[in-house]
């Protein structure tokens, strides 16, 4: 520093116009322009649609070509945003290049094609079997299979109702409980409003000449 006559105190860092700090501290924070960011977000949304469960209702098959097209689209969007490419340590590049090293829970979500089995109705569908051997020859039959790592046994069964329906049922049950509790409290105090429970009723009847007194 002394030989080059550089003064460290005079060095000033200029913050980029579109600066957004990275919470993981892996990036400089120099985000792409908003218009380019929108291209990335749109491409990500389209990629999610290619793996969405909604494809079943649309009767659209999930093919290797469809998934590859989505992956190529993501790579193209990143190339537009970063023409010089991302560094090797960047998670986005590692994901797109399939070099990401997963550990812990995320690693359990990755299934290898050679060690993955399909399960349906509590039974494993063997590789040498045809789907027709399991579900019949009706081409309109629709089933939901689960993927499981080989050797892990049958996957857990799906709950009879989903989380949203369960929450709605619990809310309805709680509301009914509160209504029944209020009705019970009202019925217990209802006799206080009855004429026979009023201690001044007889006195009022006698003062009225006894006309309201009833005899049996």
C-alpha positions as CSV (number, residue, x, y, z in Angstrom):
1,X,0.0,0.0,0.0
2,X,2.8,2.4,0.9
3,X,4.8,1.6,-2.2
4,X,1.8,2.3,-4.4
5,X,1.0,5.4,-2.4
6,X,-2.6,4.3,-1.9
7,X,-4.6,5.7,0.9
8,X,-7.1,3.2,2.3
9,X,-9.2,6.0,3.9
10,X,-9.9,7.5,0.4
11,X,-11.4,4.2,-0.9
12,X,-15.1,4.6,-1.1
13,X,-17.6,1.9,-2.1
14,X,-20.3,2.9,-4.5
15,X,-23.6,1.2,-3.9
16,X,-25.3,-0.1,-7.1
17,X,-28.6,1.6,-8.1
18,X,-30.5,-1.6,-7.7
19,X,-28.7,-2.8,-4.5
20,X,-30.5,-5.5,-2.5
21,X,-28.5,-7.1,0.3
22,X,-28.3,-10.9,0.1
23,X,-29.5,-12.4,3.5
24,X,-27.1,-15.3,3.0
25,X,-24.1,-12.9,2.4
26,X,-23.1,-14.9,-0.7
27,X,-23.7,-12.2,-3.3
28,X,-22.7,-8.6,-3.7
29,X,-26.2,-7.4,-3.7
30,X,-26.1,-6.0,-7.2
31,X,-29.5,-7.2,-8.3
32,X,-30.6,-7.2,-12.0
33,X,-32.8,-4.4,-13.3
34,X,-36.5,-4.6,-12.4
35,X,-37.5,-5.5,-16.0
36,X,-35.0,-8.4,-16.1
37,X,-36.1,-9.5,-12.6
38,X,-39.7,-9.7,-13.9
39,X,-38.5,-11.9,-16.8
40,X,-36.9,-14.3,-14.2
41,X,-40.1,-14.3,-12.1
42,X,-42.3,-15.0,-15.1
43,X,-40.0,-17.8,-16.2
44,X,-40.0,-19.4,-12.7
45,X,-43.8,-19.2,-12.7
46,X,-44.0,-21.0,-16.0
47,X,-41.6,-23.6,-14.8
48,X,-43.7,-24.3,-11.7
49,X,-46.8,-24.7,-14.0
50,X,-45.0,-27.5,-15.9
51,X,-44.8,-29.5,-12.7
52,X,-48.2,-28.4,-11.2
53,X,-50.9,-30.9,-10.1
54,X,-53.3,-28.8,-12.3
55,X,-51.9,-30.6,-15.3
56,X,-54.0,-33.6,-14.3
57,X,-57.3,-31.6,-14.7
58,X,-56.0,-30.2,-17.9
59,X,-55.2,-33.7,-19.2
60,X,-51.6,-32.7,-20.0
61,X,-48.8,-35.2,-19.7
62,X,-45.6,-34.4,-17.8
63,X,-42.9,-35.4,-20.2
64,X,-39.1,-35.2,-20.2
65,X,-39.3,-32.7,-23.0
66,X,-41.7,-30.5,-21.1
67,X,-39.4,-30.4,-18.0
68,X,-36.2,-29.9,-20.1
69,X,-37.9,-26.9,-21.8
70,X,-38.7,-25.4,-18.4
71,X,-35.1,-25.9,-17.3
72,X,-33.7,-24.4,-20.5
73,X,-36.0,-21.4,-20.0
74,X,-34.6,-20.8,-16.5
75,X,-31.1,-21.0,-17.8
76,X,-31.9,-18.5,-20.5
77,X,-33.5,-16.1,-18.0
78,X,-30.4,-16.2,-15.8
79,X,-28.1,-15.7,-18.8
80,X,-30.1,-12.6,-19.7
81,X,-29.7,-11.2,-16.1
82,X,-26.1,-12.2,-15.8
83,X,-24.4,-12.3,-19.3
84,X,-21.0,-13.1,-17.8
85,X,-22.5,-16.0,-15.8
86,X,-22.8,-16.7,-12.1
87,X,-19.9,-17.9,-9.9
88,X,-19.5,-21.6,-9.2
89,X,-20.5,-21.1,-5.5
90,X,-23.8,-19.5,-6.4
91,X,-26.7,-21.7,-5.4
92,X,-28.7,-20.8,-8.5
93,X,-25.9,-22.0,-10.8
94,X,-25.4,-25.1,-8.7
95,X,-29.1,-26.0,-9.0
96,X,-29.2,-25.4,-12.8
97,X,-25.9,-27.3,-13.4
98,X,-27.0,-30.1,-11.1
99,X,-23.9,-29.7,-9.0
100,X,-25.6,-28.8,-5.7
101,X,-24.6,-30.9,-2.7
102,X,-27.6,-31.5,-0.5
103,X,-27.4,-32.6,3.1
104,X,-30.0,-33.3,5.8
105,X,-33.7,-33.1,5.1
106,X,-33.4,-31.6,1.5
107,X,-31.4,-34.6,0.4
108,X,-34.3,-36.9,1.3
109,X,-36.5,-35.1,-1.3
110,X,-34.3,-36.2,-4.2
111,X,-35.2,-39.6,-5.7
112,X,-32.8,-41.5,-7.9
113,X,-34.5,-43.2,-10.9
114,X,-32.7,-46.4,-10.3
115,X,-33.6,-46.7,-6.6
116,X,-37.2,-45.4,-6.7
117,X,-40.3,-47.5,-6.5
118,X,-44.0,-46.7,-7.2
119,X,-46.7,-47.5,-4.7
120,X,-50.5,-47.6,-5.2
121,X,-53.3,-48.8,-3.0
122,X,-50.7,-50.0,-0.4
123,X,-48.8,-52.2,-2.9
124,X,-45.6,-51.7,-4.8
125,X,-45.8,-51.6,-8.6
126,X,-42.9,-53.7,-9.8
127,X,-40.8,-52.4,-12.8
128,X,-41.5,-55.5,-14.9
129,X,-45.3,-55.1,-14.4
130,X,-47.5,-53.0,-16.7
131,X,-49.9,-50.5,-15.3
132,X,-52.8,-52.5,-16.8
133,X,-51.8,-55.5,-14.7
134,X,-52.6,-53.4,-11.6
135,X,-55.4,-51.0,-12.5
136,X,-57.1,-52.8,-15.4
137,X,-57.5,-52.0,-19.0
138,X,-59.8,-49.0,-18.8
139,X,-57.8,-46.1,-20.3
140,X,-59.9,-43.5,-18.4
141,X,-58.9,-44.8,-15.1
142,X,-57.0,-42.2,-13.0
143,X,-54.8,-43.2,-10.1
144,X,-52.5,-41.4,-7.7
145,X,-49.2,-43.2,-7.1
146,X,-46.5,-42.4,-4.5
147,X,-42.7,-42.5,-5.1
148,X,-40.6,-44.1,-2.5
149,X,-37.0,-45.0,-2.1
150,X,-36.4,-48.7,-2.5
151,X,-36.3,-50.6,0.7
152,X,-38.2,-48.1,2.8
153,X,-41.5,-50.0,2.6
154,X,-44.9,-48.7,1.9
155,X,-45.3,-44.9,2.2
156,X,-47.6,-43.4,4.8
157,X,-51.3,-43.1,3.8
158,X,-52.8,-39.8,3.0
159,X,-55.2,-38.3,5.5
160,X,-58.9,-38.8,4.7
161,X,-59.3,-35.0,4.6
162,X,-56.9,-32.3,3.8
163,X,-55.6,-29.6,6.2
164,X,-57.9,-26.9,5.0
165,X,-61.0,-29.1,5.3
166,X,-59.9,-30.2,8.8
167,X,-59.5,-26.6,9.9
168,X,-63.0,-25.7,8.6
169,X,-64.5,-28.7,10.4
170,X,-62.8,-27.7,13.7
171,X,-64.0,-24.2,13.3
172,X,-67.6,-25.3,12.6
173,X,-67.4,-27.7,15.6
174,X,-66.2,-25.0,17.9
175,X,-68.9,-22.6,16.7
176,X,-71.6,-25.2,17.4
177,X,-70.2,-25.9,20.8
178,X,-70.4,-22.2,21.7
179,X,-74.0,-22.0,20.4
180,X,-75.0,-25.0,22.5
181,X,-73.3,-23.6,25.6
182,X,-75.2,-20.3,25.1
183,X,-78.5,-22.1,24.6
184,X,-77.9,-24.2,27.8
185,X,-77.2,-21.0,29.8
186,X,-80.3,-19.3,28.4
187,X,-82.5,-22.3,29.2
188,X,-81.2,-22.4,32.8
189,X,-82.2,-18.7,33.4
190,X,-85.4,-18.9,31.4
191,X,-87.6,-19.7,34.4
192,X,-86.6,-16.3,36.0
193,X,-88.7,-14.6,33.3
194,X,-91.8,-16.8,34.0
195,X,-94.8,-15.4,35.9
196,X,-94.8,-18.2,38.5
197,X,-91.3,-17.3,39.5
198,X,-92.1,-13.7,40.2
199,X,-92.6,-13.2,44.0
200,X,-94.8,-10.2,43.4
201,X,-97.2,-12.0,41.1
202,X,-99.7,-13.1,43.8
203,X,-99.7,-9.8,45.5
204,X,-100.5,-8.1,42.2
205,X,-103.3,-10.4,41.5
206,X,-104.9,-9.9,45.0
207,X,-104.6,-6.1,44.6
208,X,-106.3,-6.4,41.3
209,X,-109.4,-7.8,43.0
210,X,-108.4,-11.4,42.6
211,X,-109.5,-11.4,39.0
212,X,-106.2,-12.8,37.8
213,X,-106.1,-15.6,40.4
214,X,-106.6,-19.0,38.7
215,X,-108.2,-21.9,40.5
216,X,-108.0,-25.6,39.8
